[in-house]
Amino acid sequence: MRFSFWVYDPRFGVIDISWCKLKTANWYSMPMVNRFDPDLFEIDWLHCMACAMAVDRRILERSEDENNDFVWLDLHQIEDSSAVERFRKGLQRNLPDDMPEAERARVTRRSWRKGSCILLSHHRDVRRANAMARSGHKMGSNQFETYVDSCGIGISLPSAMALNGFPDIFAIPKAPSFEVLSRLVDRPGHHPGHLAIVKFIQQFLPSNLPDFQPEGRLIPVLEQLTATVVMTYNDMLKRYGQRDPVVFKLETICKQDPNLSVALLVDMSKTMKEGYQNDNKSMQKIIDSSNAMQLINAVNHTSSTVADIILI
């Protein structure tokens, strides 16, 4: 995975990560959205990514002689066979203790991919084109495939929504945001202010990579990742306690900044979680908007054939 494959899509407000199937050299879009239920943050990819960045500073901070593009430096430097084995062992290590050994042995690094394909194939709302744009599988006709731009986020976003439990997969998701903190304005001493939020993000996920600087193209990614973790702070504190490294880092930043406090962090987490839940109860539909055709054509950069695939 490379940072150069990451794009923040301002129209949908999601992080889109391109990936390439090495056998065919075809590229595909893989938008990442939060879990619809914020209580399931432990299986939220964006939450996991944010925690990894907060704990391992080498992800966002590199020395001059280190590669600035590869997300996982250590993983990139080991052999493929070793990486596969690490994935398998890591997955099996986190399975339930009472799982039979024979069943545990059948869980491999392919289980992630199989699981998502099975879910999409059985989901009542996911269309075949949406599922295969996400998985990279063929749709049965090479001629047909030449007219489908799988790099377009518009055709792959519904699958991301389905995999993350959204009831309406053809809607535009609302990501966790610091903007909802405006509701705290009427409470003196309970609103951090814009500059305090900017400083907080810089301290929680510091980076010296060009794309993550204030004017960089991926600065919205840091904002979304930080907001995701702050939203779940209260739940993390309850489940893991103050000794958790991410909880500890959040509290340390708030204690050291005169414009912040742990009490304010508690209020921020509660308000942001409520805002996230309310915003996603009334999402704007992709297929119901008056400019749906223009939107999908613009996003996918292809003919109206793609729009027909999504809207049928």
Backbone bond lengths (Angstrom), bond angles and torsions (degrees), N, CA, C in turn:
res aa  C-N    CA-C-N  psi(-1)  N-CA   C-N-CA  omega(-1)  CA-C   N-CA-C  phi
1 M - - - 1.449 - - 1.535 108.94 -
2 R 1.333 114.66 134.93 1.456 120.25 -178.82 1.527 110.10 -124.47
3 F 1.327 115.95 146.45 1.453 120.08 177.25 1.527 111.20 -64.59
4 S 1.330 116.66 -28.24 1.464 119.39 179.47 1.524 111.86 -67.33
5 F 1.331 117.52 -14.92 1.461 121.63 176.71 1.530 111.48 -87.44
6 W 1.332 117.01 -7.15 1.466 121.25 -177.60 1.534 109.98 -88.84
7 V 1.314 115.01 139.49 1.468 121.12 175.63 1.526 107.68 -140.58
8 Y 1.319 116.62 137.28 1.462 119.43 172.29 1.512 107.75 -96.09
9 D 1.335 116.60 121.46 1.455 121.73 -178.68 1.529 109.01 -94.40
10 P 1.338 118.52 107.67 1.471 120.78 -176.24 1.526 113.48 -70.32
11 R 1.345 117.38 -23.45 1.474 119.07 -179.11 1.521 110.50 -69.74
12 F 1.323 116.82 -43.94 1.454 121.04 -179.70 1.523 112.66 -96.99
13 G 1.338 117.02 -13.05 1.453 120.63 179.87 1.514 113.13 68.05
14 V 1.327 117.84 34.84 1.463 121.22 -178.51 1.525 110.09 -129.27
15 I 1.319 114.81 160.71 1.454 122.29 175.64 1.521 108.06 -91.27
16 D 1.321 117.10 124.18 1.457 121.53 -179.35 1.526 108.69 -112.01
17 I 1.341 115.80 126.10 1.458 121.31 -179.14 1.522 109.45 -114.89
18 S 1.306 116.91 115.06 1.466 120.92 178.68 1.523 109.91 -75.98
19 W 1.327 115.81 146.14 1.467 119.66 175.51 1.520 108.77 -141.27
20 C 1.319 115.62 153.62 1.463 121.34 -174.17 1.524 110.43 -118.66
21 K 1.327 115.75 132.39 1.462 120.17 172.37 1.522 107.52 -82.97
22 L 1.328 116.27 114.13 1.460 120.62 -171.31 1.519 113.02 -63.49
23 K 1.339 117.34 -32.21 1.464 119.52 -177.77 1.523 112.36 -66.30
24 T 1.320 116.57 -36.10 1.467 120.42 -176.06 1.524 112.81 -110.58
25 A 1.334 117.38 -11.38 1.470 122.55 -176.70 1.521 111.94 63.51
26 N 1.342 116.79 20.57 1.463 121.36 176.40 1.525 109.99 -85.66
27 W 1.327 115.62 143.01 1.458 121.23 -179.96 1.519 110.92 -104.25
28 Y 1.333 115.61 146.39 1.454 121.47 -177.32 1.529 110.41 -135.17
29 S 1.325 114.47 152.80 1.456 121.33 176.50 1.523 109.92 -89.82
30 M 1.337 116.87 139.30 1.464 121.05 178.05 1.537 109.06 -136.86
31 P 1.336 116.76 77.98 1.465 119.30 179.34 1.517 111.66 -65.97
32 M 1.316 116.21 141.94 1.457 121.70 -179.28 1.528 108.78 -112.58
33 V 1.316 117.05 123.10 1.458 121.83 178.35 1.527 109.47 -122.98
34 N 1.323 115.80 159.34 1.457 120.31 178.20 1.521 110.83 -71.57
35 R 1.320 116.85 162.81 1.451 121.45 172.27 1.525 108.80 -65.30
36 F 1.328 116.12 139.08 1.462 120.14 177.78 1.527 110.42 -60.57
37 D 1.332 117.02 -39.89 1.451 122.84 177.10 1.521 108.49 -94.11
38 P 1.339 118.85 107.55 1.472 120.20 -177.07 1.526 113.52 -64.05
39 D 1.335 118.27 -17.39 1.465 120.32 177.74 1.524 111.81 -69.20
40 L 1.336 116.54 -13.41 1.463 121.16 178.72 1.533 110.39 -97.84
41 F 1.316 116.09 33.97 1.463 120.01 -174.99 1.520 112.67 -62.12
42 E 1.318 118.44 -22.23 1.467 120.15 -177.65 1.526 112.46 -68.34
43 I 1.338 117.42 -18.55 1.467 120.76 175.67 1.530 110.67 -115.30
44 D 1.312 115.72 22.07 1.467 122.19 175.70 1.529 107.44 -91.11
45 W 1.327 117.18 117.07 1.468 120.80 -176.06 1.520 110.93 -59.13
46 L 1.321 117.15 -40.81 1.455 120.49 -177.93 1.527 111.05 -66.67
47 H 1.318 116.90 -37.45 1.457 120.44 177.23 1.531 110.42 -66.67
48 C 1.328 116.22 -43.20 1.471 120.65 178.14 1.523 111.17 -62.40
49 M 1.336 116.73 -41.37 1.455 120.73 -179.95 1.520 110.60 -64.49
50 A 1.332 116.79 -42.26 1.459 120.93 -179.80 1.526 111.04 -64.04
51 C 1.318 117.05 -42.72 1.465 120.73 179.16 1.523 111.45 -64.39
52 A 1.335 115.92 -40.37 1.462 119.63 178.27 1.527 110.55 -62.38
53 M 1.330 116.86 -42.94 1.463 120.64 179.28 1.525 111.77 -65.59
54 A 1.339 116.16 -35.38 1.460 120.13 -178.25 1.525 111.53 -70.57
55 V 1.322 116.50 -33.95 1.466 121.20 -176.08 1.531 111.75 -88.82
56 D 1.336 116.74 -40.29 1.464 121.17 -178.41 1.524 109.03 -104.50
57 R 1.298 117.62 98.06 1.460 121.97 -174.76 1.519 112.60 -68.13
58 R 1.339 118.20 -15.74 1.471 120.42 -178.75 1.522 111.99 -71.65
59 I 1.337 117.17 -12.35 1.465 118.83 178.69 1.526 110.30 -70.58
60 L 1.323 117.12 -40.07 1.462 121.01 -175.51 1.519 113.85 -110.25
61 E 1.335 116.77 -9.71 1.463 119.84 179.36 1.523 109.35 -123.66
62 R 1.325 116.34 121.39 1.455 121.19 -176.09 1.515 111.18 -125.61
63 S 1.309 115.09 148.63 1.465 119.94 174.07 1.523 108.67 -81.03
64 E 1.315 116.85 170.06 1.460 121.20 -175.28 1.521 112.54 -62.93
65 D 1.332 117.75 -29.81 1.459 120.47 -176.71 1.535 112.71 -92.97
66 E 1.336 117.85 5.89 1.463 120.93 179.81 1.522 110.58 -102.86
67 N 1.320 115.59 149.50 1.461 120.95 178.83 1.526 110.16 -65.16
68 N 1.332 117.55 133.20 1.462 122.09 -178.02 1.515 113.75 -92.22
69 D 1.332 117.39 -2.93 1.461 119.98 -172.08 1.529 113.12 -104.12
70 F 1.313 118.46 -41.34 1.462 120.98 -177.29 1.529 110.46 -69.15
71 V 1.319 116.10 128.67 1.461 120.51 -178.20 1.522 110.83 -68.32
72 W 1.341 115.75 -47.13 1.467 120.65 -177.68 1.523 109.12 -107.64
73 L 1.325 116.90 94.27 1.460 121.32 -176.44 1.519 112.31 -61.04
74 D 1.318 117.10 -49.16 1.461 120.65 -176.44 1.519 111.35 -65.40
75 L 1.328 116.82 -38.81 1.461 120.99 -179.62 1.524 110.47 -67.47
76 H 1.317 116.29 -36.08 1.459 120.21 -179.42 1.523 111.28 -68.22
77 Q 1.303 117.16 -28.08 1.461 120.81 -174.15 1.520 113.94 -85.89
78 I 1.325 118.46 -7.74 1.455 120.12 178.90 1.515 110.30 -100.44
79 E 1.320 117.57 164.91 1.455 121.68 -178.65 1.520 110.87 -69.94
80 D 1.346 115.76 152.93 1.459 121.35 -178.16 1.525 111.96 -57.89
81 S 1.338 116.70 -41.38 1.458 120.23 -177.93 1.524 111.07 -63.32
82 S 1.321 116.48 -37.13 1.451 120.57 178.98 1.523 111.13 -69.65
83 A 1.342 117.33 -38.20 1.463 121.57 178.84 1.519 110.49 -64.23
84 V 1.333 116.47 -42.17 1.467 121.03 178.67 1.519 110.41 -61.01
85 E 1.306 116.79 -42.51 1.455 120.81 -179.43 1.530 111.24 -66.20
86 R 1.308 117.10 -36.41 1.459 120.36 178.31 1.529 110.92 -66.09
87 F 1.313 116.77 -40.35 1.465 120.55 177.30 1.524 110.23 -61.46
88 R 1.324 116.26 -45.37 1.471 120.60 -177.97 1.530 110.65 -62.42
89 K 1.309 116.34 -48.54 1.467 120.11 -178.37 1.525 111.15 -65.20
90 G 1.312 116.55 -39.45 1.457 119.51 179.96 1.519 112.07 -64.90
91 L 1.322 116.40 -40.32 1.460 120.39 178.56 1.516 111.07 -67.33
92 Q 1.304 117.53 -46.62 1.461 121.02 -178.76 1.529 111.88 -65.87
93 R 1.311 116.41 -32.20 1.463 120.77 -179.01 1.525 111.88 -66.58
94 N 1.328 117.31 -25.06 1.458 121.35 -177.65 1.529 113.26 -101.28
95 L 1.324 117.15 10.19 1.457 120.51 176.11 1.528 109.81 -78.58
96 P 1.338 118.46 159.72 1.476 121.05 179.92 1.520 111.96 -55.63
97 D 1.310 116.76 141.28 1.468 121.96 -177.44 1.519 112.28 -63.34
98 D 1.336 117.08 -29.12 1.461 119.72 -176.98 1.531 113.43 -89.23
99 M 1.317 117.64 8.07 1.459 120.28 178.77 1.531 109.46 -72.09
100 P 1.339 118.55 131.08 1.470 121.48 178.70 1.526 111.38 -55.79
101 E 1.306 117.21 144.19 1.456 122.11 -175.74 1.524 111.98 -60.85
102 A 1.342 116.69 -39.18 1.470 120.64 -179.77 1.531 110.49 -63.34
103 E 1.339 116.64 -40.17 1.460 120.97 179.08 1.526 110.78 -71.03
104 R 1.329 115.86 -36.62 1.464 120.41 178.33 1.529 111.11 -63.64
105 A 1.317 116.63 -38.32 1.468 121.26 -177.79 1.529 111.71 -66.58
106 R 1.339 116.96 -25.11 1.470 119.95 -179.62 1.524 112.60 -77.49
107 V 1.310 117.18 -11.45 1.462 120.96 178.55 1.529 108.91 -84.69
108 T 1.315 116.34 117.83 1.459 121.71 -177.90 1.525 109.85 -127.30
109 R 1.316 116.27 -176.12 1.460 119.48 179.65 1.526 111.07 -65.83
110 R 1.349 117.93 -19.79 1.458 120.65 176.93 1.528 112.62 -77.29
111 S 1.319 117.09 -11.51 1.461 120.24 -176.55 1.526 111.69 -63.21
112 W 1.339 117.18 -34.33 1.464 120.04 176.83 1.526 110.29 -59.33
113 R 1.327 115.10 -48.48 1.462 120.15 -176.90 1.527 110.90 -68.60
114 K 1.327 117.00 -43.07 1.456 120.42 179.19 1.524 110.88 -61.55
115 G 1.324 115.67 -42.37 1.459 119.70 -178.37 1.511 112.43 -60.72
116 S 1.334 116.73 -44.65 1.465 119.52 -179.29 1.529 111.06 -68.20
117 C 1.327 117.39 -38.71 1.473 120.19 178.96 1.528 110.95 -64.06
118 I 1.334 116.81 -41.53 1.460 120.56 179.49 1.524 110.50 -64.51
119 L 1.331 116.60 -44.07 1.460 119.75 -179.72 1.528 110.74 -61.00
120 L 1.320 116.82 -45.39 1.461 120.09 -178.39 1.524 112.01 -67.72
121 S 1.326 117.46 -34.76 1.462 120.29 -178.77 1.522 112.03 -69.96
122 H 1.342 117.41 -25.33 1.459 121.07 -178.76 1.530 113.14 -101.82
123 H 1.335 117.69 -7.35 1.460 120.06 -178.52 1.524 109.32 -70.19
124 R 1.308 116.78 131.36 1.465 120.67 -173.07 1.527 113.87 -68.06
125 D 1.339 117.45 -23.04 1.460 119.80 -175.86 1.524 114.33 -102.35
126 V 1.333 117.65 -14.35 1.463 120.51 -176.44 1.519 110.19 -78.77
127 R 1.312 116.22 123.34 1.461 121.36 177.94 1.531 109.59 -82.77
128 R 1.306 115.05 158.15 1.464 120.69 -175.52 1.533 111.35 -58.56
129 A 1.328 115.82 -42.64 1.461 119.58 -179.19 1.524 111.35 -64.73
130 N 1.350 116.95 -37.17 1.465 120.21 178.97 1.520 110.97 -64.45
131 A 1.341 115.96 -45.41 1.466 120.46 -177.66 1.519 111.48 -64.43
132 M 1.315 117.07 -42.53 1.461 120.01 -175.89 1.522 112.41 -77.73
133 A 1.325 116.42 -23.97 1.466 118.23 173.10 1.519 110.35 -67.64
134 R 1.322 115.51 -27.73 1.465 120.37 178.64 1.527 111.63 -81.65
135 S 1.342 116.32 -41.97 1.462 120.03 -173.87 1.522 113.26 -86.28
136 G 1.337 117.24 -24.22 1.455 120.22 -178.85 1.522 114.03 88.81
137 H 1.351 117.73 6.60 1.455 120.71 179.07 1.526 111.24 -77.60
138 K 1.329 115.40 161.16 1.455 121.56 178.55 1.523 110.45 -76.27
139 M 1.324 115.87 152.88 1.451 121.31 177.88 1.527 112.33 -102.22
140 G 1.330 117.48 7.63 1.457 120.17 172.91 1.510 115.62 102.92
141 S 1.312 117.62 -12.67 1.464 119.59 -178.96 1.517 109.08 -141.19
142 N 1.308 116.19 115.08 1.453 120.19 -179.82 1.531 111.41 -63.24
143 Q 1.342 117.11 -35.29 1.457 119.82 179.01 1.519 110.99 -66.59
144 F 1.328 115.52 -40.23 1.463 119.55 179.07 1.522 110.53 -64.41
145 E 1.322 116.81 -40.48 1.450 120.99 -176.22 1.524 112.27 -64.12
146 T 1.311 117.73 -27.69 1.461 119.46 -178.14 1.523 111.89 -66.12
147 Y 1.339 117.94 -18.27 1.455 121.36 -179.95 1.529 112.80 -95.95
148 V 1.315 116.50 -1.36 1.464 120.69 -177.87 1.521 109.58 -108.57
149 D 1.311 115.84 119.33 1.458 120.90 178.26 1.520 109.06 -91.04
150 S 1.320 117.15 97.05 1.461 121.26 -177.69 1.520 112.41 -73.09
151 C 1.337 116.66 -6.72 1.454 119.62 175.72 1.529 111.25 -80.55
152 G 1.327 116.76 -11.33 1.455 120.61 -178.50 1.521 111.69 -76.99
153 I 1.309 116.85 127.78 1.455 120.94 -177.01 1.525 112.29 -66.44
154 G 1.344 116.66 -26.94 1.460 120.43 -177.65 1.514 113.89 -61.34
155 I 1.317 117.78 -31.00 1.464 120.61 -177.49 1.529 112.34 -90.66
156 S 1.321 117.89 -20.98 1.458 120.41 -178.11 1.528 113.42 -101.46
157 L 1.330 117.69 -16.74 1.458 120.85 -178.68 1.532 112.88 -60.44
158 P 1.341 120.31 -41.10 1.471 118.94 178.86 1.529 113.63 -56.14
159 S 1.324 117.51 -35.47 1.459 119.98 178.50 1.526 110.85 -68.33
160 A 1.323 116.54 -38.86 1.462 119.64 176.77 1.520 110.83 -63.12
161 M 1.321 115.81 -38.68 1.469 120.12 178.64 1.524 110.52 -64.93
162 A 1.330 116.54 -41.16 1.470 120.62 -179.55 1.524 110.86 -65.25
163 L 1.325 116.68 -43.45 1.464 120.90 -177.92 1.525 112.25 -65.81
164 N 1.324 116.82 -22.19 1.464 120.33 -178.45 1.519 113.25 -106.30
165 G 1.322 116.30 16.06 1.454 120.75 168.40 1.504 117.23 81.52
166 F 1.340 119.01 16.84 1.456 120.00 178.26 1.528 109.78 -74.37
167 P 1.321 117.94 132.26 1.470 120.25 -178.98 1.517 112.80 -68.86
168 D 1.324 117.71 -30.86 1.467 122.10 178.18 1.525 107.38 -114.48
169 I 1.325 116.05 99.38 1.461 119.79 -173.47 1.523 112.90 -78.52
170 F 1.343 117.48 -11.95 1.465 120.65 178.96 1.522 111.44 -102.24
171 A 1.302 115.69 32.62 1.465 121.42 177.06 1.521 109.17 -115.33
172 I 1.321 116.55 166.92 1.454 121.48 178.74 1.528 108.52 -93.18
173 P 1.324 118.75 118.51 1.472 120.31 -176.58 1.524 112.13 -71.66
174 K 1.310 114.96 153.65 1.459 121.26 175.07 1.525 108.08 -108.75
175 A 1.309 116.71 118.67 1.459 120.85 -178.26 1.530 110.32 -80.32
176 P 1.333 117.83 157.10 1.465 120.25 173.30 1.528 109.40 -55.12
177 S 1.314 116.45 140.13 1.463 118.98 -173.64 1.520 111.28 -145.76
178 F 1.333 115.25 146.42 1.463 120.51 175.07 1.528 110.89 -76.29
179 E 1.330 116.96 -12.53 1.459 120.21 -177.99 1.524 112.36 -62.92
180 V 1.335 117.32 -29.15 1.462 119.58 -179.02 1.525 111.66 -67.74
181 L 1.335 117.76 -12.27 1.462 120.50 -179.09 1.524 111.29 -69.97
182 S 1.327 117.56 -8.10 1.462 120.09 175.53 1.521 110.74 -61.02
183 R 1.334 116.07 -18.68 1.462 120.02 177.90 1.524 111.80 -70.22
184 L 1.315 116.52 -12.87 1.457 120.09 179.68 1.525 112.26 -92.63
185 V 1.338 117.25 1.12 1.463 120.90 -175.28 1.525 111.31 -59.95
186 D 1.317 116.70 -37.32 1.466 120.44 -176.74 1.522 113.35 -75.82
187 R 1.328 116.23 -1.16 1.458 120.03 -179.53 1.535 108.55 -110.95
188 P 1.322 118.09 99.73 1.477 121.27 -176.88 1.535 112.14 -52.13
189 G 1.322 114.48 131.85 1.461 119.38 178.52 1.506 114.64 81.17
190 H 1.344 116.93 2.78 1.460 119.37 -176.48 1.526 112.50 -115.15
191 H 1.321 117.81 6.38 1.463 120.38 177.08 1.517 109.13 -115.93
192 P 1.347 118.25 122.13 1.468 120.74 -173.59 1.521 114.44 -72.37
193 G 1.330 118.39 -27.01 1.450 119.95 -176.92 1.513 111.63 87.61
194 H 1.343 116.44 154.42 1.466 121.36 -174.85 1.523 112.41 -63.17
195 L 1.335 116.83 -47.20 1.462 119.88 -177.48 1.520 111.97 -63.55
196 A 1.330 116.36 -35.84 1.467 119.82 178.29 1.524 110.82 -66.51
197 I 1.336 116.97 -36.53 1.465 121.34 178.44 1.526 110.45 -67.17
198 V 1.324 116.10 -44.14 1.467 120.49 178.87 1.524 110.14 -59.47
199 K 1.318 116.67 -45.43 1.469 121.20 179.11 1.528 110.51 -64.53
200 F 1.323 116.64 -39.29 1.457 121.33 179.60 1.523 110.48 -60.99
201 I 1.331 117.78 -44.90 1.469 121.94 179.52 1.523 110.36 -62.38
202 Q 1.328 116.40 -42.76 1.463 120.65 -179.63 1.520 112.17 -64.04
203 Q 1.321 117.21 -32.49 1.461 120.68 179.55 1.525 111.70 -81.47
204 F 1.322 116.66 -33.58 1.465 119.42 -178.93 1.527 111.09 -75.11
205 L 1.331 116.91 -41.51 1.467 121.34 179.16 1.529 109.59 -128.12
206 P 1.326 118.07 70.36 1.463 120.70 179.38 1.528 111.21 -68.35
207 S 1.316 116.26 144.74 1.466 119.66 -178.87 1.519 110.33 -150.21
208 N 1.332 114.92 146.29 1.461 120.33 172.49 1.527 111.15 -113.47
209 L 1.334 116.30 12.45 1.462 120.31 178.27 1.532 109.55 -82.79
210 P 1.337 118.50 138.39 1.471 122.03 -175.24 1.528 114.17 -54.39
211 D 1.319 117.61 -41.32 1.467 120.49 -176.02 1.526 113.20 -66.90
212 F 1.329 117.18 -18.24 1.465 120.76 -177.00 1.527 112.97 -107.57
213 Q 1.323 116.62 15.09 1.450 120.65 175.31 1.537 109.85 -81.80
214 P 1.345 118.38 165.80 1.466 121.36 -175.15 1.523 114.88 -48.13
215 E 1.320 117.60 -34.91 1.468 120.77 179.77 1.529 111.60 -103.58
216 G 1.322 117.01 8.95 1.465 120.83 -178.06 1.520 112.68 -73.70
217 R 1.318 116.06 160.55 1.468 120.32 -175.48 1.528 113.01 -73.30
218 L 1.344 118.18 -17.93 1.461 120.90 -177.58 1.527 113.23 -108.37
219 I 1.340 117.75 13.59 1.458 119.12 178.11 1.527 111.80 -61.28
220 P 1.348 120.50 -33.11 1.470 119.16 176.13 1.530 112.28 -63.21
221 V 1.337 116.40 -25.28 1.463 120.01 178.35 1.522 110.13 -65.34
222 L 1.336 116.77 -44.85 1.464 120.26 178.59 1.523 111.08 -62.32
223 E 1.317 116.89 -38.31 1.465 121.06 179.38 1.525 110.54 -63.66
224 Q 1.342 116.01 -44.87 1.463 120.01 -178.83 1.524 111.81 -68.14
225 L 1.323 116.99 -40.80 1.457 120.41 179.71 1.532 111.17 -65.70
226 T 1.328 116.70 -42.98 1.464 120.15 179.07 1.524 110.77 -65.48
227 A 1.329 116.66 -42.08 1.466 120.66 178.84 1.524 110.89 -61.60
228 T 1.321 117.13 -36.78 1.461 121.23 179.57 1.519 111.18 -61.64
229 V 1.333 116.62 -42.32 1.463 120.43 -179.06 1.529 111.33 -73.69
230 V 1.333 117.37 -42.29 1.462 119.83 178.83 1.527 110.42 -60.98
231 M 1.322 116.87 -39.27 1.462 121.13 178.97 1.527 111.67 -58.28
232 T 1.320 117.24 -33.06 1.466 121.01 -175.99 1.526 112.68 -101.17
233 Y 1.332 117.58 8.50 1.472 120.35 -177.46 1.528 112.09 -54.57
234 N 1.329 117.61 -49.02 1.468 120.28 -177.52 1.524 111.59 -59.49
235 D 1.329 116.71 -40.21 1.465 120.32 179.40 1.522 111.31 -70.62
236 M 1.327 117.50 -38.29 1.454 121.00 178.09 1.526 110.80 -65.15
237 L 1.331 115.89 -41.24 1.465 120.46 179.31 1.529 110.29 -62.32
238 K 1.314 116.22 -40.42 1.463 121.07 -179.50 1.523 111.49 -68.16
239 R 1.338 116.95 -39.31 1.469 120.67 -175.63 1.527 112.87 -82.87
240 Y 1.335 117.03 -37.89 1.467 120.02 -170.83 1.524 114.37 -113.56
241 G 1.335 117.38 -21.07 1.455 119.71 -179.58 1.522 113.20 84.80
242 Q 1.310 116.50 176.82 1.461 122.11 -175.03 1.527 113.32 -73.21
243 R 1.328 117.43 -13.35 1.471 119.85 -179.33 1.528 112.13 -81.30
244 D 1.310 116.84 -11.22 1.464 119.28 176.41 1.530 108.73 -61.28
245 P 1.331 118.91 133.26 1.473 120.39 -174.50 1.528 114.10 -60.66
246 V 1.324 117.72 -34.64 1.464 119.96 -179.94 1.524 110.17 -74.71
247 V 1.326 117.14 -43.60 1.461 121.22 176.45 1.529 109.79 -59.80
248 F 1.316 116.10 -44.11 1.464 121.35 179.97 1.529 111.32 -61.38
249 K 1.316 116.78 -41.19 1.466 120.26 -179.24 1.517 110.72 -67.47
250 L 1.325 118.08 -42.57 1.464 121.46 178.34 1.533 110.72 -59.63
251 E 1.316 116.30 -46.81 1.465 120.43 -177.75 1.525 111.37 -68.41
252 T 1.321 116.89 -38.01 1.468 120.30 179.86 1.520 111.07 -62.10
253 I 1.329 116.87 -43.29 1.466 121.20 178.74 1.522 110.39 -60.83
254 C 1.327 116.41 -44.13 1.462 120.61 -178.20 1.528 112.20 -67.93
255 K 1.323 117.18 -34.46 1.460 120.77 179.49 1.524 111.74 -71.70
256 Q 1.328 117.49 -30.81 1.457 121.15 -176.12 1.523 113.28 -87.67
257 D 1.321 117.41 -14.42 1.462 121.54 -179.29 1.523 109.42 -100.24
258 P 1.340 118.87 120.29 1.477 121.13 -178.69 1.525 113.63 -63.16
259 N 1.338 117.05 -19.07 1.464 120.76 179.80 1.527 112.60 -88.75
260 L 1.341 116.04 -3.29 1.454 120.53 -178.28 1.525 109.84 -127.43
261 S 1.310 115.34 171.80 1.468 121.68 176.20 1.511 108.18 -163.33
262 V 1.318 116.62 162.59 1.460 120.02 178.16 1.524 109.77 -65.92
263 A 1.330 116.82 -35.66 1.473 119.85 177.40 1.520 110.46 -62.48
264 L 1.335 116.79 -39.48 1.462 120.45 177.07 1.524 110.65 -66.92
265 L 1.328 116.64 -38.03 1.462 120.99 177.64 1.527 110.74 -59.81
266 V 1.314 116.99 -40.39 1.458 121.73 177.64 1.531 110.36 -61.51
267 D 1.332 116.66 -45.12 1.468 121.16 178.83 1.528 111.03 -65.27
268 M 1.336 116.45 -41.27 1.462 120.82 179.44 1.521 110.26 -60.92
269 S 1.319 116.77 -46.02 1.465 121.26 -178.94 1.525 110.82 -60.68
270 K 1.318 116.22 -46.17 1.465 120.37 -179.44 1.524 111.38 -63.16
271 T 1.333 116.66 -46.36 1.465 121.33 -177.62 1.524 111.27 -65.98
272 M 1.334 117.19 -41.06 1.458 120.78 -178.32 1.523 111.40 -69.26
273 K 1.320 117.35 -35.99 1.461 120.22 177.80 1.520 110.56 -67.26
274 E 1.327 116.90 -44.02 1.455 120.91 178.01 1.530 110.33 -63.42
275 G 1.334 116.42 -41.27 1.457 120.37 178.76 1.517 112.15 -63.62
276 Y 1.331 116.02 -41.88 1.470 120.35 179.01 1.527 110.76 -62.39
277 Q 1.307 116.80 -44.81 1.460 120.82 -179.24 1.520 111.54 -65.87
278 N 1.316 117.15 -41.98 1.468 120.40 179.76 1.523 111.66 -68.46
279 D 1.334 117.04 -41.53 1.465 120.61 -178.56 1.524 111.63 -63.19
280 N 1.324 117.37 -34.29 1.464 120.15 -176.84 1.524 113.43 -89.39
281 K 1.327 116.71 1.56 1.463 119.50 173.21 1.523 111.00 -82.27
282 S 1.313 116.26 -24.72 1.472 120.70 -178.62 1.514 109.45 -130.44
283 M 1.336 115.39 66.21 1.457 120.58 -176.99 1.526 111.29 -81.90
284 Q 1.308 115.96 150.20 1.453 121.77 175.55 1.524 109.46 -74.28
285 K 1.333 116.74 128.96 1.454 120.80 -179.13 1.522 110.88 -80.06
286 I 1.337 115.05 139.12 1.460 119.67 175.44 1.517 110.18 -69.79
287 I 1.333 117.17 -45.05 1.462 120.69 -171.67 1.523 112.94 -82.77
288 D 1.341 118.26 -12.25 1.449 120.61 -178.71 1.525 113.06 -98.78
289 S 1.303 118.14 -11.70 1.455 119.77 -177.87 1.521 110.33 -71.06
290 S 1.309 115.94 150.12 1.459 120.91 -175.39 1.522 112.04 -66.56
291 N 1.312 117.48 -25.69 1.469 120.40 -178.86 1.520 111.46 -106.28
292 A 1.343 116.83 30.91 1.468 120.73 -176.44 1.522 111.25 -59.89
293 M 1.345 117.31 -42.63 1.461 119.94 -177.40 1.527 110.79 -63.34
294 Q 1.336 116.15 -46.39 1.453 118.98 -179.89 1.522 111.11 -65.12
295 L 1.335 116.95 -38.44 1.459 121.13 -179.53 1.514 111.29 -61.47
296 I 1.329 116.49 -50.32 1.459 120.23 -175.65 1.522 111.16 -67.88
297 N 1.327 116.68 -39.70 1.465 119.28 178.26 1.526 110.66 -63.78
298 A 1.317 116.85 -40.72 1.463 120.12 -179.15 1.518 111.27 -67.44
299 V 1.333 116.60 -39.87 1.463 120.16 -178.07 1.505 111.72 -70.32
300 N 1.310 117.72 -42.05 1.456 121.21 -175.26 1.529 114.20 -88.38
301 H 1.340 117.22 -14.83 1.470 121.05 177.82 1.533 112.09 56.72
302 T 1.308 116.83 39.76 1.456 120.25 179.87 1.507 109.58 -136.56
303 S 1.328 115.90 -173.85 1.457 121.12 -179.41 1.517 111.25 -74.20
304 S 1.315 117.36 177.53 1.461 121.97 -178.78 1.510 111.48 -67.84
305 T 1.340 117.61 -7.24 1.463 120.19 177.26 1.517 110.49 -59.91
306 V 1.317 117.48 -39.66 1.464 121.40 179.62 1.518 110.87 -64.49
307 A 1.340 115.74 -41.11 1.457 119.34 179.40 1.532 110.13 -62.91
308 D 1.327 115.84 -38.22 1.473 118.97 178.98 1.510 111.00 -63.61
309 I 1.348 117.27 -37.88 1.464 121.38 180.00 1.521 110.08 -61.57
310 I 1.331 116.38 -42.52 1.459 120.39 -175.02 1.522 111.52 -76.91
311 L 1.328 116.94 -35.62 1.461 120.04 -171.34 1.525 113.48 -89.11
312 I 1.335 117.95 -15.01 1.466 119.59 -178.87 1.522 109.93 -64.07
